[in-house]
Amino acid sequence: MSHQQEKDLQCCITQCDKPLDRDYWQAQWEEGQTGWDIGYASPAIAEFADTWPDKNAAVLIPGCGNAYEAEHLLSTGFTNITLIDIAPAAVERLKKKFEGNNQIRILCEDFFNHQGKYDLILEQTFFCALPPLRRKEYAVKMFELLSENGTLAGLLFDKQFDREGPPFGGCPCEYKPIFEPYFNILLMEPCTNSIEPRKDSEVFFIMKPKNQ
């Protein structure tokens, strides 16, 4: 790791002095502090999902919030979607939103305790909400949850934030050493269809787990 990377990581660590646990995220929902919520499915993720051929694939969206991406998946024919959020308030909203829909499973739990196997996992503002010291743990857990030929895809920030996180930023030069021991990184490039407030500050990625 370079001196600059160590400096950036230390900056992130010092910004993570609050417990980012169930109580923290529950409070964010109760107080309406949901600045990550853009009100619709991320265009980059929606367009990627539109190219996915198997609509019966087992899909996981961790830290899903209001799960607009899940709404888009359902509208395009996906039949097997699992949503995870740690905040009971978020899960309560989701259960009302998707009431009676047996093509979607909604779980209130810690992602790192989840068990299962998935063909496709979508990342949208979950990675950046975790303390930076948990990023390797995130990579390991994603590897465990993916089927042998599964895919992890989504968006990561390509910027550093000048305020206390979350969100926590970073860049591909920091992300690649975290994921490369476990994944073949097929794509990690600047996102060309970010929403306007995040233009030029995101990378879109596609990864597949290395052979176990």
Backbone torsions as a table, in degrees:
resi	resn	phi	psi	omega
1	MET	NA	133.7	-178.9
2	SER	-73.0	165.7	178.1
3	HIS	-59.9	-40.1	-179.6
4	GLN	-66.6	-39.8	177.8
5	GLN	-63.3	-40.8	177.6
6	GLU	-62.5	-39.4	179.2
7	LYS	-64.7	-44.4	-179.9
8	ASP	-64.2	-41.7	-179.6
9	LEU	-65.2	-43.1	178.9
10	GLN	-61.1	-36.9	177.0
11	CYS	-60.7	-44.6	179.2
12	CYS	-63.2	-40.6	-177.7
13	ILE	-63.3	-43.0	-178.4
14	THR	-68.3	-22.5	178.7
15	GLN	-80.8	-12.0	-174.5
16	CYS	-103.3	64.0	-177.9
17	ASP	-105.3	15.2	176.9
18	LYS	-117.9	150.7	178.4
19	PRO	-76.0	109.2	-178.5
20	LEU	-88.1	66.0	-175.1
21	ASP	-111.6	-170.1	-179.1
22	ARG	-55.8	-44.3	-178.8
23	ASP	-63.9	-39.6	179.3
24	TYR	-61.2	-50.5	-176.3
25	TRP	-71.0	-33.2	174.7
26	GLN	-59.9	-42.6	179.6
27	ALA	-64.2	-37.2	178.5
28	GLN	-60.8	-42.1	179.3
29	TRP	-68.9	-43.4	-178.1
30	GLU	-65.0	-32.2	-178.7
31	GLU	-94.0	2.0	179.0
32	GLY	71.3	23.1	179.5
33	GLN	-90.4	70.1	-175.4
34	THR	-121.9	56.8	-177.0
35	GLY	-65.3	-16.3	177.9
36	TRP	-75.0	-15.8	-173.6
37	ASP	-79.1	115.6	-178.7
38	ILE	-95.3	-6.6	174.0
39	GLY	90.2	-0.6	179.6
40	TYR	-163.3	170.5	-179.6
41	ALA	-66.8	138.5	175.5
42	SER	-58.1	127.4	-179.0
43	PRO	-55.4	-39.9	-177.8
44	ALA	-62.9	-42.8	-179.6
45	ILE	-72.8	-40.1	178.8
46	ALA	-61.4	-44.4	-179.0
47	GLU	-67.8	-36.5	175.6
48	PHE	-64.6	-46.0	-179.2
49	ALA	-61.4	-32.5	179.7
50	ASP	-63.3	-22.5	-179.5
51	THR	-90.6	-5.5	-176.3
52	TRP	-75.0	122.7	-171.3
53	PRO	-76.4	-31.6	-173.3
54	ASP	-97.2	100.3	-178.5
55	LYS	-74.9	-8.5	176.1
56	ASN	-96.4	5.6	179.6
57	ALA	-60.5	145.2	175.1
58	ALA	-77.9	116.8	-174.2
59	VAL	-114.5	137.2	175.6
60	LEU	-121.1	134.7	171.7
61	ILE	-124.5	101.6	-179.1
62	PRO	-85.0	151.0	-178.5
63	GLY	55.4	47.7	-162.9
64	CYS	-78.5	-17.9	-179.3
65	GLY	59.8	-127.6	179.1
66	ASN	-81.8	-3.6	168.7
67	ALA	57.3	45.5	176.0
68	TYR	-63.9	-31.9	177.8
69	GLU	-62.9	-36.5	178.4
70	ALA	-65.7	-39.4	176.5
71	GLU	-59.2	-42.6	179.1
72	HIS	-64.4	-43.5	178.8
73	LEU	-59.0	-45.2	179.0
74	LEU	-61.0	-39.6	-178.1
75	SER	-68.2	-19.1	-179.5
76	THR	-106.7	9.4	170.0
77	GLY	105.3	3.4	177.5
78	PHE	-68.2	145.2	-170.5
79	THR	-123.0	-5.2	-171.6
80	ASN	-141.8	82.6	-172.7
81	ILE	-119.3	131.5	175.1
82	THR	-114.9	131.2	178.3
83	LEU	-115.5	137.6	176.9
84	ILE	-127.8	132.4	167.8
85	ASP	-144.8	145.9	-176.9
86	ILE	-84.5	-17.0	-175.9
87	ALA	-91.7	120.0	178.6
88	PRO	-56.8	-34.6	-179.4
89	ALA	-64.3	-39.1	177.7
90	ALA	-66.7	-42.5	-178.6
91	VAL	-65.7	-38.3	177.5
92	GLU	-60.0	-42.4	178.0
93	ARG	-63.2	-42.8	-178.5
94	LEU	-63.9	-40.6	-179.1
95	LYS	-64.7	-33.6	175.7
96	LYS	-71.9	-42.0	-178.4
97	LYS	-62.1	-42.4	-174.7
98	PHE	-106.8	23.2	-178.3
99	GLU	-55.8	130.0	177.8
100	GLY	83.0	-1.2	-179.7
101	ASN	-94.2	108.7	-176.5
102	ASN	-85.4	6.1	177.5
103	GLN	-93.2	2.3	-176.9
104	ILE	-135.1	138.2	179.2
105	ARG	-117.9	131.7	-174.8
106	ILE	-120.3	123.6	-175.7
107	LEU	-124.0	134.9	173.5
108	CYS	-102.0	96.3	-177.9
109	GLU	-161.5	169.8	175.7
110	ASP	-77.8	122.6	179.5
111	PHE	-49.7	-39.7	-174.8
112	PHE	-71.4	-11.2	175.7
113	ASN	-101.1	-2.6	-174.4
114	HIS	-73.5	145.9	176.8
115	GLN	-123.8	141.3	178.5
116	GLY	159.0	179.1	176.1
117	LYS	-134.9	135.2	-174.3
118	TYR	-134.4	146.9	177.5
119	ASP	-84.3	-27.7	-177.8
120	LEU	-146.0	127.3	174.0
121	ILE	-120.2	129.8	-177.5
122	LEU	-107.2	130.5	-179.0
123	GLU	-106.7	120.8	177.4
124	GLN	-148.2	102.5	178.5
125	THR	58.3	26.1	172.7
126	PHE	-97.3	-49.5	179.3
127	PHE	-54.2	-43.8	-176.3
128	CYS	-73.0	-12.9	179.3
129	ALA	-88.7	-10.2	-178.6
130	LEU	-88.3	147.4	172.2
131	PRO	-56.7	136.2	-177.1
132	PRO	-53.4	-29.9	179.9
133	LEU	-69.2	-9.9	179.2
134	ARG	-98.0	5.1	-175.1
135	ARG	-66.2	-39.3	176.2
136	LYS	-64.0	-41.0	177.7
137	GLU	-60.5	-38.1	176.1
138	TYR	-60.1	-48.2	-178.6
139	ALA	-61.0	-43.6	180.0
140	VAL	-63.2	-43.8	-178.5
141	LYS	-66.2	-40.6	177.0
142	MET	-61.0	-41.6	177.8
143	PHE	-59.4	-43.1	-179.3
144	GLU	-65.8	-35.6	-174.4
145	LEU	-81.8	-19.4	-177.6
146	LEU	-83.4	141.8	172.4
147	SER	-66.9	169.5	-173.4
148	GLU	-54.9	-38.5	-179.9
149	ASN	-109.9	25.8	-177.3
150	GLY	-74.0	172.6	-177.3
151	THR	-134.8	134.7	170.8
152	LEU	-109.8	125.5	-176.3
153	ALA	-146.4	153.4	176.3
154	GLY	156.0	-153.0	-172.7
155	LEU	-118.0	142.5	172.6
156	LEU	-131.3	148.6	177.5
157	PHE	-70.8	142.9	173.9
158	ASP	-118.9	62.2	-179.6
159	LYS	-167.8	161.3	170.8
160	GLN	-106.2	143.2	-179.8
161	PHE	-95.8	144.7	-177.3
162	ASP	-98.1	22.4	177.7
163	ARG	-139.6	169.9	-178.4
164	GLU	-62.8	132.6	178.4
165	GLY	-86.6	170.4	6.1
166	PRO	-78.5	159.6	1.6
167	PRO	-75.2	157.5	175.7
168	PHE	-110.0	133.6	-176.4
169	GLY	-92.9	-165.9	-179.1
170	GLY	165.8	-166.8	179.7
171	CYS	-152.7	164.1	-179.2
172	PRO	-55.4	-32.9	-179.5
173	CYS	-65.3	-23.6	174.7
174	GLU	-87.5	-36.4	-174.9
175	TYR	-72.6	-42.0	-173.1
176	LYS	-58.3	-44.1	178.5
177	PRO	-64.5	-22.7	178.1
178	ILE	-74.5	-42.0	-174.1
179	PHE	-90.8	-28.5	-171.1
180	GLU	-61.2	-29.3	176.6
181	PRO	-65.1	-20.8	-173.5
182	TYR	-117.2	-20.7	-171.8
183	PHE	-131.7	149.4	163.8
184	ASN	-88.5	116.4	-178.5
185	ILE	-86.1	104.8	-178.0
186	LEU	-79.1	-30.1	-178.4
187	LEU	-155.3	135.0	169.6
188	MET	-155.4	88.8	-172.2
189	GLU	-135.4	160.0	177.8
190	PRO	-52.2	133.9	179.9
191	CYS	-74.0	131.9	-177.3
192	THR	-97.2	-6.3	-178.6
193	ASN	-133.9	41.3	174.4
194	SER	-66.6	158.2	170.5
195	ILE	-66.6	155.9	-171.9
196	GLU	-55.3	-44.0	-179.4
197	PRO	-64.3	-18.7	-179.1
198	ARG	-111.6	13.7	-179.7
199	LYS	-59.8	135.5	178.9
200	ASP	64.7	20.0	178.9
201	SER	-134.6	21.2	178.7
202	GLU	-136.3	152.8	167.9
203	VAL	-119.6	143.7	173.3
204	PHE	-100.6	138.2	-177.2
205	PHE	-134.1	154.2	172.6
206	ILE	-137.3	128.5	-178.9
207	MET	-136.3	152.5	172.9
208	LYS	-128.9	141.6	-178.3
209	PRO	-65.3	141.6	174.5
210	LYS	-70.7	157.6	-179.3
211	ASN	-59.1	132.7	-177.7
212	GLN	-75.8	NA	NA
